[in-house]
């Protein structure tokens, strides 16, 4: 893994997670820590137009100049060979658009860090030539000269992701043959030869996610499989290859495909727009690479596009359904947080014949705002109405004090009985002698001194 690639990858992911890619792949749910963000999906502000030149046809949202504000990249259809870059001011407005020139007619834009310099780069498919072009970003909203890579087939769309776990962004593309190609990035802005991936045909849209929670990047693709439009899931092995395909029914005439977390369980889900049944078909992910039975949700018969983003700031991605017609309407299906949705709320922004819808948090209030393209030469932005208040969690109670110990009962000293000591025998009392009585020793002495005198003749 290249030096610093882990940090670089983390920063790029955080940049993209802070706003919503217009493919619906990432939803804006960031709110300030220790605060609650409340948004009203029924109170989108009026559409504000921003001129960008002729025939805009797609947008992508990211942070190009690394100031923490969401920026817009607008591609122009027809024979245009340029992109318009609108740097966000953080309050819902934008700086004057800047023109970025590319070598061929612009197809579909995407973003990533392909040269390992920690700046967001642009990649543009070229529908007038079988190739795609990478515009290395300078980190200030400007770009260096495009580097074009030729391909065998015309590239319709491209998405980025790290498919081989080396820290360098790779590409997955849909092509004129209906296949999906994976091009592993070398980390210097160049790519290895494309590898055919998947088993389907007429593949049209790709979602990049980790569907089985193994830390490896997976793919989900819509297309026609055995003459039935469906969803193909390719679980990544982490080395640029993918496990055998699993198929899921997603409808019979698909006009949109997005990945987001609709039930707030932390695992990605999928949704398609089925024009045959006029429904948004939602597939809730189990987190192990499998999905529950698809559930349809009724939408307008004029629906022709689908985006996922957290419009109301509750942590669950909502669905935005673009509708055709002169009224230029769209609907928001607010998620309930359990994989189901509230009744659609309709909006008429005043831009006729909508051709594109995207999202991004352009005023930094924590809710996703809506970007619209249609008739005319501008981009319309409708800001959500969000308020952020401090977390109303009651103050923590004071730390409990240790209870005073119960008074100790008085300790009675054990009474130690002294052993009974027998009285010492008193010495015998000598009889008192008369005052003039001679002491015994003196008497004996006197006795010894007495001489017996015997008379003569005595025997």
Secondary structure, 3 states (H helix, E strand, C coil): CCCCHHHHHHHHHHHHHCCCCCCCCCCCCCCCCCEEEEEECCCCCCCEEEECCCCEEEEEEECCCCCCCCEEEEEECCCCCEEEEECECCCCCECCCEEEECCCCEEEEEEECCCCCCCCEEEEEECCCCEEEEEEECCCCCEEEEEEEECCCCEEEEEEECCCCCCCCEEEEEECCCCEEEECECCCCCECCCEEECCCEEEEEEEEECCCCCCCCEEEEEEEECCEEEEEEECECCCCCECCCEEEECCCCEEEEEEECCCCCCCCEEEEEECCCCEEEEECECCCCCECCCEEEECCCCEEEEEEECCCCCCCCEEEEEECCCCCEEEEECECCCCCECCCEEEECCCCCCCEEEEECCCCCCCCEEEEECCCCEEEEECCEEEEEECCCCCCCCCCCCCCCCCCCCCCCCCCCCCCCCCCCCCCCCCCCCCCCCCHHHHHHHHHHCCCCCCCCCC
